[in-house]
Amino acid sequence: GINAEYGGGACGGYTTGPKQVVDILRQRSRPYLFSNTMPPSVVGAAIKVMQLLTESDELPQLVERNTKHFRDRMTAAGFTLSGTSHPICPVMLYDAALAASFADELLQREYTS
């Protein structure tokens, strides 16, 4: 299944996947998790993502290759990354002022996620 949020979490989120997984989540999750109405564009995007993922493994493999490349290059450059192979790659700077400065520099260079 896929869990995601939209609108930065301001509008809620969604879960999509096999019917059995969604049914279990509906029964075991708190009711408020499924009380938000999704905009039609989010529903369409979720359907398209599921189509793309079930038709080919090309996109997940690309994400895996890019993640490995990023982690390898950042580690070689001396950065500490949290986790192992997950595509979310927290860069550990261990200093709040440095992290803020680093984030500002990335924004100035138009590196966004």
Jmol script that loads the backbone (N, CA, C; Angstrom):
load data "model"
ATOM      1  N   GLY A   1       0.813  -1.181   0.000  1.00  0.00           N
ATOM      2  CA  GLY A   1       0.000   0.000   0.000  1.00  0.00           C
ATOM      3  C   GLY A   1       0.860   1.249   0.000  1.00  0.00           C
ATOM      4  N   ILE A   2       0.251   2.359  -0.276  1.00  0.00           N
ATOM      5  CA  ILE A   2       0.928   3.645  -0.280  1.00  0.00           C
ATOM      6  C   ILE A   2       0.184   4.557   0.675  1.00  0.00           C
ATOM      7  N   ASN A   3       0.916   5.201   1.562  1.00  0.00           N
ATOM      8  CA  ASN A   3       0.358   6.222   2.432  1.00  0.00           C
ATOM      9  C   ASN A   3       0.970   7.535   2.008  1.00  0.00           C
ATOM     10  N   ALA A   4       0.177   8.577   1.899  1.00  0.00           N
ATOM     11  CA  ALA A   4       0.696   9.870   1.492  1.00  0.00           C
ATOM     12  C   ALA A   4      -0.139  10.974   2.101  1.00  0.00           C
ATOM     13  N   GLU A   5       0.448  12.154   2.107  1.00  0.00           N
ATOM     14  CA  GLU A   5      -0.292  13.332   2.526  1.00  0.00           C
ATOM     15  C   GLU A   5      -0.311  14.294   1.364  1.00  0.00           C
ATOM     16  N   TYR A   6      -1.211  15.244   1.413  1.00  0.00           N
ATOM     17  CA  TYR A   6      -1.257  16.258   0.379  1.00  0.00           C
ATOM     18  C   TYR A   6      -1.492  17.599   1.038  1.00  0.00           C
ATOM     19  N   GLY A   7      -1.082  18.642   0.367  1.00  0.00           N
ATOM     20  CA  GLY A   7      -1.223  19.975   0.941  1.00  0.00           C
ATOM     21  C   GLY A   7      -0.378  20.142   2.180  1.00  0.00           C
ATOM     22  N   GLY A   8       0.795  19.451   2.230  1.00  0.00           N
ATOM     23  CA  GLY A   8       1.640  19.549   3.406  1.00  0.00           C
ATOM     24  C   GLY A   8       0.971  18.996   4.650  1.00  0.00           C
ATOM     25  N   GLY A   9       0.003  18.150   4.465  1.00  0.00           N
ATOM     26  CA  GLY A   9      -0.727  17.572   5.584  1.00  0.00           C
ATOM     27  C   GLY A   9      -1.921  18.419   5.999  1.00  0.00           C
ATOM     28  N   ALA A  10      -2.062  19.611   5.426  1.00  0.00           N
ATOM     29  CA  ALA A  10      -3.151  20.510   5.810  1.00  0.00           C
ATOM     30  C   ALA A  10      -4.513  19.977   5.409  1.00  0.00           C
ATOM     31  N   CYS A  11      -4.568  19.176   4.356  1.00  0.00           N
ATOM     32  CA  CYS A  11      -5.845  18.632   3.881  1.00  0.00           C
ATOM     33  C   CYS A  11      -6.002  17.172   4.255  1.00  0.00           C
ATOM     34  N   GLY A  12      -5.027  16.598   4.938  1.00  0.00           N
ATOM     35  CA  GLY A  12      -5.128  15.191   5.306  1.00  0.00           C
ATOM     36  C   GLY A  12      -4.227  14.330   4.444  1.00  0.00           C
ATOM     37  N   GLY A  13      -4.618  13.111   4.245  1.00  0.00           N
ATOM     38  CA  GLY A  13      -3.809  12.178   3.483  1.00  0.00           C
ATOM     39  C   GLY A  13      -4.666  11.043   2.967  1.00  0.00           C
ATOM     40  N   TYR A  14      -4.011  10.027   2.448  1.00  0.00           N
ATOM     41  CA  TYR A  14      -4.763   8.892   1.927  1.00  0.00           C
ATOM     42  C   TYR A  14      -3.922   7.637   1.994  1.00  0.00           C
ATOM     43  N   THR A  15      -4.591   6.521   1.921  1.00  0.00           N
ATOM     44  CA  THR A  15      -3.942   5.219   1.826  1.00  0.00           C
ATOM     45  C   THR A  15      -4.535   4.535   0.617  1.00  0.00           C
ATOM     46  N   THR A  16      -3.683   3.963  -0.192  1.00  0.00           N
ATOM     47  CA  THR A  16      -4.156   3.203  -1.343  1.00  0.00           C
ATOM     48  C   THR A  16      -3.379   1.898  -1.403  1.00  0.00           C
ATOM     49  N   GLY A  17      -3.996   0.871  -1.882  1.00  0.00           N
ATOM     50  CA  GLY A  17      -3.330  -0.419  -1.967  1.00  0.00           C
ATOM     51  C   GLY A  17      -4.351  -1.514  -2.182  1.00  0.00           C
ATOM     52  N   PRO A  18      -3.938  -2.750  -1.951  1.00  0.00           N
ATOM     53  CA  PRO A  18      -4.871  -3.866  -2.110  1.00  0.00           C
ATOM     54  C   PRO A  18      -6.070  -3.697  -1.179  1.00  0.00           C
ATOM     55  N   LYS A  19      -7.235  -4.121  -1.635  1.00  0.00           N
ATOM     56  CA  LYS A  19      -8.472  -3.967  -0.875  1.00  0.00           C
ATOM     57  C   LYS A  19      -8.335  -4.532   0.536  1.00  0.00           C
ATOM     58  N   GLN A  20      -7.659  -5.661   0.691  1.00  0.00           N
ATOM     59  CA  GLN A  20      -7.519  -6.276   2.007  1.00  0.00           C
ATOM     60  C   GLN A  20      -6.752  -5.360   2.965  1.00  0.00           C
ATOM     61  N   VAL A  21      -5.721  -4.697   2.479  1.00  0.00           N
ATOM     62  CA  VAL A  21      -4.928  -3.793   3.322  1.00  0.00           C
ATOM     63  C   VAL A  21      -5.770  -2.594   3.733  1.00  0.00           C
ATOM     64  N   VAL A  22      -6.457  -1.992   2.773  1.00  0.00           N
ATOM     65  CA  VAL A  22      -7.290  -0.820   3.066  1.00  0.00           C
ATOM     66  C   VAL A  22      -8.397  -1.200   4.052  1.00  0.00           C
ATOM     67  N   ASP A  23      -9.013  -2.370   3.876  1.00  0.00           N
ATOM     68  CA  ASP A  23     -10.068  -2.818   4.793  1.00  0.00           C
ATOM     69  C   ASP A  23      -9.540  -2.960   6.223  1.00  0.00           C
ATOM     70  N   ILE A  24      -8.370  -3.536   6.383  1.00  0.00           N
ATOM     71  CA  ILE A  24      -7.778  -3.694   7.721  1.00  0.00           C
ATOM     72  C   ILE A  24      -7.489  -2.330   8.332  1.00  0.00           C
ATOM     73  N   LEU A  25      -6.920  -1.422   7.538  1.00  0.00           N
ATOM     74  CA  LEU A  25      -6.623  -0.086   8.057  1.00  0.00           C
ATOM     75  C   LEU A  25      -7.895   0.646   8.472  1.00  0.00           C
ATOM     76  N   ARG A  26      -8.939   0.506   7.698  1.00  0.00           N
ATOM     77  CA  ARG A  26     -10.212   1.162   8.058  1.00  0.00           C
ATOM     78  C   ARG A  26     -10.750   0.639   9.385  1.00  0.00           C
ATOM     79  N   GLN A  27     -10.590  -0.642   9.642  1.00  0.00           N
ATOM     80  CA  GLN A  27     -11.114  -1.222  10.872  1.00  0.00           C
ATOM     81  C   GLN A  27     -10.228  -0.924  12.075  1.00  0.00           C
ATOM     82  N   ARG A  28      -8.921  -0.794  11.875  1.00  0.00           N
ATOM     83  CA  ARG A  28      -8.006  -0.666  13.010  1.00  0.00           C
ATOM     84  C   ARG A  28      -7.480   0.749  13.249  1.00  0.00           C
ATOM     85  N   SER A  29      -7.691   1.643  12.314  1.00  0.00           N
ATOM     86  CA  SER A  29      -7.188   3.005  12.464  1.00  0.00           C
ATOM     87  C   SER A  29      -8.256   3.887  13.102  1.00  0.00           C
ATOM     88  N   ARG A  30      -7.792   4.968  13.665  1.00  0.00           N
ATOM     89  CA  ARG A  30      -8.737   5.921  14.268  1.00  0.00           C
ATOM     90  C   ARG A  30      -9.624   6.513  13.172  1.00  0.00           C
ATOM     91  N   PRO A  31     -10.883   6.740  13.464  1.00  0.00           N
ATOM     92  CA  PRO A  31     -11.826   7.236  12.451  1.00  0.00           C
ATOM     93  C   PRO A  31     -11.407   8.538  11.779  1.00  0.00           C
ATOM     94  N   TYR A  32     -10.756   9.444  12.503  1.00  0.00           N
ATOM     95  CA  TYR A  32     -10.410  10.720  11.894  1.00  0.00           C
ATOM     96  C   TYR A  32      -9.415  10.592  10.754  1.00  0.00           C
ATOM     97  N   LEU A  33      -8.696   9.504  10.691  1.00  0.00           N
ATOM     98  CA  LEU A  33      -7.721   9.324   9.615  1.00  0.00           C
ATOM     99  C   LEU A  33      -8.386   9.246   8.245  1.00  0.00           C
ATOM    100  N   PHE A  34      -9.635   8.835   8.215  1.00  0.00           N
ATOM    101  CA  PHE A  34     -10.323   8.646   6.946  1.00  0.00           C
ATOM    102  C   PHE A  34     -11.529   9.580   6.799  1.00  0.00           C
ATOM    103  N   SER A  35     -11.557  10.669   7.587  1.00  0.00           N
ATOM    104  CA  SER A  35     -12.717  11.540   7.568  1.00  0.00           C
ATOM    105  C   SER A  35     -12.582  12.707   6.595  1.00  0.00           C
ATOM    106  N   ASN A  36     -11.412  12.936   6.043  1.00  0.00           N
ATOM    107  CA  ASN A  36     -11.216  14.051   5.108  1.00  0.00           C
ATOM    108  C   ASN A  36     -11.602  13.647   3.686  1.00  0.00           C
ATOM    109  N   THR A  37     -12.236  14.570   2.995  1.00  0.00           N
ATOM    110  CA  THR A  37     -12.555  14.351   1.593  1.00  0.00           C
ATOM    111  C   THR A  37     -11.377  14.813   0.755  1.00  0.00           C
ATOM    112  N   MET A  38     -10.949  13.991  -0.173  1.00  0.00           N
ATOM    113  CA  MET A  38      -9.820  14.352  -1.027  1.00  0.00           C
ATOM    114  C   MET A  38     -10.301  15.109  -2.254  1.00  0.00           C
ATOM    115  N   PRO A  39      -9.508  16.088  -2.688  1.00  0.00           N
ATOM    116  CA  PRO A  39      -9.834  16.760  -3.945  1.00  0.00           C
ATOM    117  C   PRO A  39      -9.731  15.761  -5.109  1.00  0.00           C
ATOM    118  N   PRO A  40     -10.552  15.920  -6.141  1.00  0.00           N
ATOM    119  CA  PRO A  40     -10.513  15.001  -7.285  1.00  0.00           C
ATOM    120  C   PRO A  40      -9.121  14.870  -7.908  1.00  0.00           C
ATOM    121  N   SER A  41      -8.352  15.958  -7.918  1.00  0.00           N
ATOM    122  CA  SER A  41      -7.012  15.887  -8.518  1.00  0.00           C
ATOM    123  C   SER A  41      -6.107  14.933  -7.744  1.00  0.00           C
ATOM    124  N   VAL A  42      -6.267  14.865  -6.421  1.00  0.00           N
ATOM    125  CA  VAL A  42      -5.455  13.950  -5.608  1.00  0.00           C
ATOM    126  C   VAL A  42      -5.875  12.512  -5.870  1.00  0.00           C
ATOM    127  N   VAL A  43      -7.163  12.275  -5.995  1.00  0.00           N
ATOM    128  CA  VAL A  43      -7.658  10.929  -6.310  1.00  0.00           C
ATOM    129  C   VAL A  43      -7.105  10.487  -7.665  1.00  0.00           C
ATOM    130  N   GLY A  44      -7.168  11.384  -8.655  1.00  0.00           N
ATOM    131  CA  GLY A  44      -6.635  11.064  -9.985  1.00  0.00           C
ATOM    132  C   GLY A  44      -5.151  10.769  -9.947  1.00  0.00           C
ATOM    133  N   ALA A  45      -4.405  11.555  -9.179  1.00  0.00           N
ATOM    134  CA  ALA A  45      -2.955  11.335  -9.068  1.00  0.00           C
ATOM    135  C   ALA A  45      -2.664  10.000  -8.398  1.00  0.00           C
ATOM    136  N   ALA A  46      -3.409   9.665  -7.346  1.00  0.00           N
ATOM    137  CA  ALA A  46      -3.197   8.393  -6.656  1.00  0.00           C
ATOM    138  C   ALA A  46      -3.493   7.214  -7.581  1.00  0.00           C
ATOM    139  N   ILE A  47      -4.566   7.317  -8.346  1.00  0.00           N
ATOM    140  CA  ILE A  47      -4.900   6.245  -9.300  1.00  0.00           C
ATOM    141  C   ILE A  47      -3.790   6.094 -10.327  1.00  0.00           C
ATOM    142  N   LYS A  48      -3.278   7.215 -10.846  1.00  0.00           N
ATOM    143  CA  LYS A  48      -2.208   7.166 -11.852  1.00  0.00           C
ATOM    144  C   LYS A  48      -0.941   6.553 -11.276  1.00  0.00           C
ATOM    145  N   VAL A  49      -0.601   6.919 -10.049  1.00  0.00           N
ATOM    146  CA  VAL A  49       0.588   6.343  -9.412  1.00  0.00           C
ATOM    147  C   VAL A  49       0.450   4.833  -9.301  1.00  0.00           C
ATOM    148  N   MET A  50      -0.706   4.365  -8.862  1.00  0.00           N
ATOM    149  CA  MET A  50      -0.905   2.923  -8.742  1.00  0.00           C
ATOM    150  C   MET A  50      -0.807   2.244 -10.101  1.00  0.00           C
ATOM    151  N   GLN A  51      -1.344   2.876 -11.156  1.00  0.00           N
ATOM    152  CA  GLN A  51      -1.223   2.313 -12.511  1.00  0.00           C
ATOM    153  C   GLN A  51       0.247   2.206 -12.911  1.00  0.00           C
ATOM    154  N   LEU A  52       0.998   3.285 -12.703  1.00  0.00           N
ATOM    155  CA  LEU A  52       2.409   3.291 -13.089  1.00  0.00           C
ATOM    156  C   LEU A  52       3.201   2.228 -12.336  1.00  0.00           C
ATOM    157  N   LEU A  53       2.922   2.081 -11.043  1.00  0.00           N
ATOM    158  CA  LEU A  53       3.669   1.115 -10.234  1.00  0.00           C
ATOM    159  C   LEU A  53       3.303  -0.323 -10.543  1.00  0.00           C
ATOM    160  N   THR A  54       2.069  -0.572 -10.977  1.00  0.00           N
ATOM    161  CA  THR A  54       1.681  -1.953 -11.289  1.00  0.00           C
ATOM    162  C   THR A  54       2.044  -2.346 -12.716  1.00  0.00           C
ATOM    163  N   GLU A  55       2.273  -1.363 -13.589  1.00  0.00           N
ATOM    164  CA  GLU A  55       2.612  -1.662 -14.980  1.00  0.00           C
ATOM    165  C   GLU A  55       4.098  -1.929 -15.184  1.00  0.00           C
ATOM    166  N   SER A  56       4.937  -1.335 -14.344  1.00  0.00           N
ATOM    167  CA  SER A  56       6.374  -1.452 -14.558  1.00  0.00           C
ATOM    168  C   SER A  56       7.117  -1.195 -13.260  1.00  0.00           C
ATOM    169  N   ASP A  57       8.287  -1.812 -13.121  1.00  0.00           N
ATOM    170  CA  ASP A  57       9.114  -1.527 -11.948  1.00  0.00           C
ATOM    171  C   ASP A  57      10.218  -0.514 -12.283  1.00  0.00           C
ATOM    172  N   GLU A  58      10.094   0.145 -13.439  1.00  0.00           N
ATOM    173  CA  GLU A  58      11.096   1.105 -13.889  1.00  0.00           C
ATOM    174  C   GLU A  58      11.255   2.283 -12.923  1.00  0.00           C
ATOM    175  N   LEU A  59      10.146   2.884 -12.482  1.00  0.00           N
ATOM    176  CA  LEU A  59      10.226   4.044 -11.588  1.00  0.00           C
ATOM    177  C   LEU A  59      10.816   3.689 -10.225  1.00  0.00           C
ATOM    178  N   PRO A  60      10.359   2.621  -9.559  1.00  0.00           N
ATOM    179  CA  PRO A  60      10.995   2.263  -8.285  1.00  0.00           C
ATOM    180  C   PRO A  60      12.493   1.962  -8.431  1.00  0.00           C
ATOM    181  N   GLN A  61      12.874   1.327  -9.541  1.00  0.00           N
ATOM    182  CA  GLN A  61      14.295   1.048  -9.760  1.00  0.00           C
ATOM    183  C   GLN A  61      15.086   2.340  -9.959  1.00  0.00           C
ATOM    184  N   LEU A  62      14.495   3.305 -10.641  1.00  0.00           N
ATOM    185  CA  LEU A  62      15.151   4.602 -10.822  1.00  0.00           C
ATOM    186  C   LEU A  62      15.341   5.301  -9.480  1.00  0.00           C
ATOM    187  N   VAL A  63      14.315   5.273  -8.646  1.00  0.00           N
ATOM    188  CA  VAL A  63      14.424   5.877  -7.313  1.00  0.00           C
ATOM    189  C   VAL A  63      15.516   5.178  -6.510  1.00  0.00           C
ATOM    190  N   GLU A  64      15.574   3.862  -6.610  1.00  0.00           N
ATOM    191  CA  GLU A  64      16.599   3.096  -5.883  1.00  0.00           C
ATOM    192  C   GLU A  64      18.007   3.468  -6.367  1.00  0.00           C
ATOM    193  N   ARG A  65      18.192   3.563  -7.679  1.00  0.00           N
ATOM    194  CA  ARG A  65      19.514   3.949  -8.229  1.00  0.00           C
ATOM    195  C   ARG A  65      19.891   5.367  -7.808  1.00  0.00           C
ATOM    196  N   ASN A  66      18.923   6.289  -7.909  1.00  0.00           N
ATOM    197  CA  ASN A  66      19.197   7.677  -7.528  1.00  0.00           C
ATOM    198  C   ASN A  66      19.518   7.795  -6.045  1.00  0.00           C
ATOM    199  N   THR A  67      18.799   7.029  -5.223  1.00  0.00           N
ATOM    200  CA  THR A  67      19.051   7.045  -3.782  1.00  0.00           C
ATOM    201  C   THR A  67      20.459   6.552  -3.485  1.00  0.00           C
ATOM    202  N   LYS A  68      20.851   5.459  -4.103  1.00  0.00           N
ATOM    203  CA  LYS A  68      22.201   4.921  -3.887  1.00  0.00           C
ATOM    204  C   LYS A  68      23.258   5.923  -4.335  1.00  0.00           C
ATOM    205  N   HIS A  69      23.051   6.536  -5.490  1.00  0.00           N
ATOM    206  CA  HIS A  69      23.992   7.531  -6.014  1.00  0.00           C
ATOM    207  C   HIS A  69      24.120   8.709  -5.034  1.00  0.00           C
ATOM    208  N   PHE A  70      22.983   9.233  -4.587  1.00  0.00           N
ATOM    209  CA  PHE A  70      22.992  10.363  -3.653  1.00  0.00           C
ATOM    210  C   PHE A  70      23.705   9.988  -2.362  1.00  0.00           C
ATOM    211  N   ARG A  71      23.345   8.847  -1.795  1.00  0.00           N
ATOM    212  CA  ARG A  71      23.958   8.423  -0.530  1.00  0.00           C
ATOM    213  C   ARG A  71      25.459   8.195  -0.694  1.00  0.00           C
ATOM    214  N   ASP A  72      25.853   7.559  -1.772  1.00  0.00           N
ATOM    215  CA  ASP A  72      27.286   7.311  -2.013  1.00  0.00           C
ATOM    216  C   ASP A  72      28.061   8.615  -2.139  1.00  0.00           C
ATOM    217  N   ARG A  73      27.520   9.557  -2.928  1.00  0.00           N
ATOM    218  CA  ARG A  73      28.214  10.835  -3.143  1.00  0.00           C
ATOM    219  C   ARG A  73      28.269  11.683  -1.875  1.00  0.00           C
ATOM    220  N   MET A  74      27.165  11.720  -1.140  1.00  0.00           N
ATOM    221  CA  MET A  74      27.148  12.514   0.096  1.00  0.00           C
ATOM    222  C   MET A  74      28.087  11.918   1.148  1.00  0.00           C
ATOM    223  N   THR A  75      28.113  10.599   1.250  1.00  0.00           N
ATOM    224  CA  THR A  75      29.016   9.945   2.195  1.00  0.00           C
ATOM    225  C   THR A  75      30.467  10.189   1.800  1.00  0.00           C
ATOM    226  N   ALA A  76      30.766  10.076   0.507  1.00  0.00           N
ATOM    227  CA  ALA A  76      32.129  10.336   0.021  1.00  0.00           C
ATOM    228  C   ALA A  76      32.551  11.779   0.277  1.00  0.00           C
ATOM    229  N   ALA A  77      31.579  12.689   0.296  1.00  0.00           N
ATOM    230  CA  ALA A  77      31.876  14.107   0.553  1.00  0.00           C
ATOM    231  C   ALA A  77      32.030  14.390   2.049  1.00  0.00           C
ATOM    232  N   GLY A  78      31.835  13.369   2.880  1.00  0.00           N
ATOM    233  CA  GLY A  78      32.059  13.529   4.311  1.00  0.00           C
ATOM    234  C   GLY A  78      30.807  13.753   5.141  1.00  0.00           C
ATOM    235  N   PHE A  79      29.646  13.684   4.533  1.00  0.00           N
ATOM    236  CA  PHE A  79      28.403  13.885   5.283  1.00  0.00           C
ATOM    237  C   PHE A  79      27.961  12.582   5.937  1.00  0.00           C
ATOM    238  N   THR A  80      27.250  12.710   7.053  1.00  0.00           N
ATOM    239  CA  THR A  80      26.645  11.569   7.729  1.00  0.00           C
ATOM    240  C   THR A  80      25.174  11.551   7.368  1.00  0.00           C
ATOM    241  N   LEU A  81      24.718  10.427   6.828  1.00  0.00           N
ATOM    242  CA  LEU A  81      23.311  10.272   6.473  1.00  0.00           C
ATOM    243  C   LEU A  81      22.683   9.253   7.406  1.00  0.00           C
ATOM    244  N   SER A  82      21.473   9.556   7.847  1.00  0.00           N
ATOM    245  CA  SER A  82      20.744   8.645   8.709  1.00  0.00           C
ATOM    246  C   SER A  82      20.073   7.572   7.854  1.00  0.00           C
ATOM    247  N   GLY A  83      19.901   6.401   8.423  1.00  0.00           N
ATOM    248  CA  GLY A  83      19.241   5.315   7.710  1.00  0.00           C
ATOM    249  C   GLY A  83      20.202   4.605   6.771  1.00  0.00           C
ATOM    250  N   THR A  84      19.628   3.722   5.952  1.00  0.00           N
ATOM    251  CA  THR A  84      20.486   2.939   5.061  1.00  0.00           C
ATOM    252  C   THR A  84      20.130   3.150   3.603  1.00  0.00           C
ATOM    253  N   SER A  85      19.063   2.536   3.135  1.00  0.00           N
ATOM    254  CA  SER A  85      18.768   2.600   1.706  1.00  0.00           C
ATOM    255  C   SER A  85      17.466   3.306   1.378  1.00  0.00           C
ATOM    256  N   HIS A  86      16.818   3.904   2.353  1.00  0.00           N
ATOM    257  CA  HIS A  86      15.526   4.555   2.119  1.00  0.00           C
ATOM    258  C   HIS A  86      15.717   5.829   1.300  1.00  0.00           C
ATOM    259  N   PRO A  87      14.789   6.157   0.391  1.00  0.00           N
ATOM    260  CA  PRO A  87      14.916   7.366  -0.429  1.00  0.00           C
ATOM    261  C   PRO A  87      14.884   8.676   0.360  1.00  0.00           C
ATOM    262  N   ILE A  88      14.305   8.663   1.560  1.00  0.00           N
ATOM    263  CA  ILE A  88      14.394   9.853   2.414  1.00  0.00           C
ATOM    264  C   ILE A  88      15.740   9.775   3.104  1.00  0.00           C
ATOM    265  N   CYS A  89      16.600  10.743   2.807  1.00  0.00           N
ATOM    266  CA  CYS A  89      17.998  10.696   3.251  1.00  0.00           C
ATOM    267  C   CYS A  89      18.310  11.860   4.201  1.00  0.00           C
ATOM    268  N   PRO A  90      18.030  11.722   5.495  1.00  0.00           N
ATOM    269  CA  PRO A  90      18.365  12.802   6.413  1.00  0.00           C
ATOM    270  C   PRO A  90      19.876  13.016   6.484  1.00  0.00           C
ATOM    271  N   VAL A  91      20.291  14.254   6.251  1.00  0.00           N
ATOM    272  CA  VAL A  91      21.707  14.618   6.347  1.00  0.00           C
ATOM    273  C   VAL A  91      21.920  15.169   7.751  1.00  0.00           C
ATOM    274  N   MET A  92      22.765  14.513   8.528  1.00  0.00           N
ATOM    275  CA  MET A  92      22.971  14.873   9.920  1.00  0.00           C
ATOM    276  C   MET A  92      24.098  15.905  10.022  1.00  0.00           C
ATOM    277  N   LEU A  93      23.744  17.113  10.448  1.00  0.00           N
ATOM    278  CA  LEU A  93      24.737  18.187  10.599  1.00  0.00           C
ATOM    279  C   LEU A  93      25.078  18.435  12.064  1.00  0.00           C
ATOM    280  N   TYR A  94      24.249  17.997  12.967  1.00  0.00           N
ATOM    281  CA  TYR A  94      24.478  18.046  14.412  1.00  0.00           C
ATOM    282  C   TYR A  94      24.666  19.456  14.962  1.00  0.00           C
ATOM    283  N   ASP A  95      24.154  20.462  14.279  1.00  0.00           N
ATOM    284  CA  ASP A  95      24.277  21.841  14.743  1.00  0.00           C
ATOM    285  C   ASP A  95      23.124  22.634  14.145  1.00  0.00           C
ATOM    286  N   ALA A  96      22.272  23.199  15.002  1.00  0.00           N
ATOM    287  CA  ALA A  96      21.067  23.885  14.535  1.00  0.00           C
ATOM    288  C   ALA A  96      21.395  25.078  13.641  1.00  0.00           C
ATOM    289  N   ALA A  97      22.386  25.880  14.023  1.00  0.00           N
ATOM    290  CA  ALA A  97      22.740  27.057  13.220  1.00  0.00           C
ATOM    291  C   ALA A  97      23.291  26.630  11.861  1.00  0.00           C
ATOM    292  N   LEU A  98      24.117  25.600  11.864  1.00  0.00           N
ATOM    293  CA  LEU A  98      24.669  25.093  10.608  1.00  0.00           C
ATOM    294  C   LEU A  98      23.557  24.529   9.727  1.00  0.00           C
ATOM    295  N   ALA A  99      22.615  23.816  10.324  1.00  0.00           N
ATOM    296  CA  ALA A  99      21.501  23.250   9.556  1.00  0.00           C
ATOM    297  C   ALA A  99      20.670  24.363   8.921  1.00  0.00           C
ATOM    298  N   ALA A 100      20.407  25.441   9.663  1.00  0.00           N
ATOM    299  CA  ALA A 100      19.637  26.562   9.118  1.00  0.00           C
ATOM    300  C   ALA A 100      20.394  27.229   7.979  1.00  0.00           C
ATOM    301  N   SER A 101      21.680  27.421   8.157  1.00  0.00           N
ATOM    302  CA  SER A 101      22.519  28.028   7.118  1.00  0.00           C
ATOM    303  C   SER A 101      22.565  27.141   5.878  1.00  0.00           C
ATOM    304  N   PHE A 102      22.710  25.860   6.102  1.00  0.00           N
ATOM    305  CA  PHE A 102      22.758  24.884   5.016  1.00  0.00           C
ATOM    306  C   PHE A 102      21.444  24.905   4.221  1.00  0.00           C
ATOM    307  N   ALA A 103      20.315  24.931   4.950  1.00  0.00           N
ATOM    308  CA  ALA A 103      19.004  24.967   4.298  1.00  0.00           C
ATOM    309  C   ALA A 103      18.842  26.250   3.490  1.00  0.00           C
ATOM    310  N   ASP A 104      19.273  27.385   4.046  1.00  0.00           N
ATOM    311  CA  ASP A 104      19.188  28.659   3.325  1.00  0.00           C
ATOM    312  C   ASP A 104      20.007  28.610   2.037  1.00  0.00           C
ATOM    313  N   GLU A 105      21.192  28.047   2.117  1.00  0.00           N
ATOM    314  CA  GLU A 105      22.060  27.952   0.940  1.00  0.00           C
ATOM    315  C   GLU A 105      21.441  27.064  -0.136  1.00  0.00           C
ATOM    316  N   LEU A 106      20.845  25.958   0.276  1.00  0.00           N
ATOM    317  CA  LEU A 106      20.188  25.069  -0.684  1.00  0.00           C
ATOM    318  C   LEU A 106      19.017  25.777  -1.368  1.00  0.00           C
ATOM    319  N   LEU A 107      18.250  26.559  -0.602  1.00  0.00           N
ATOM    320  CA  LEU A 107      17.136  27.301  -1.194  1.00  0.00           C
ATOM    321  C   LEU A 107      17.637  28.354  -2.175  1.00  0.00           C
ATOM    322  N   GLN A 108      18.720  29.041  -1.827  1.00  0.00           N
ATOM    323  CA  GLN A 108      19.284  30.048  -2.728  1.00  0.00           C
ATOM    324  C   GLN A 108      19.752  29.417  -4.036  1.00  0.00           C
ATOM    325  N   ARG A 109      20.227  28.203  -3.947  1.00  0.00           N
ATOM    326  CA  ARG A 109      20.684  27.484  -5.150  1.00  0.00           C
ATOM    327  C   ARG A 109      19.543  26.748  -5.843  1.00  0.00           C
ATOM    328  N   GLU A 110      18.345  26.912  -5.292  1.00  0.00           N
ATOM    329  CA  GLU A 110      17.121  26.314  -5.841  1.00  0.00           C
ATOM    330  C   GLU A 110      17.116  24.785  -5.795  1.00  0.00           C
ATOM    331  N   TYR A 111      17.747  24.228  -4.757  1.00  0.00           N
ATOM    332  CA  TYR A 111      17.650  22.786  -4.498  1.00  0.00           C
ATOM    333  C   TYR A 111      16.474  22.606  -3.568  1.00  0.00           C
ATOM    334  N   THR A 112      15.401  22.003  -4.072  1.00  0.00           N
ATOM    335  CA  THR A 112      14.226  21.776  -3.240  1.00  0.00           C
ATOM    336  C   THR A 112      13.793  20.333  -3.367  1.00  0.00           C
ATOM    337  N   SER A 113      13.033  19.897  -2.381  1.00  0.00           N
ATOM    338  CA  SER A 113      12.515  18.538  -2.450  1.00  0.00           C
ATOM    339  C   SER A 113      11.033  18.547  -2.630  1.00  0.00           C
TER     340      SER A 113
END
end "model"
wireframe off; spacefill off
backbone 0.3
color backbone group
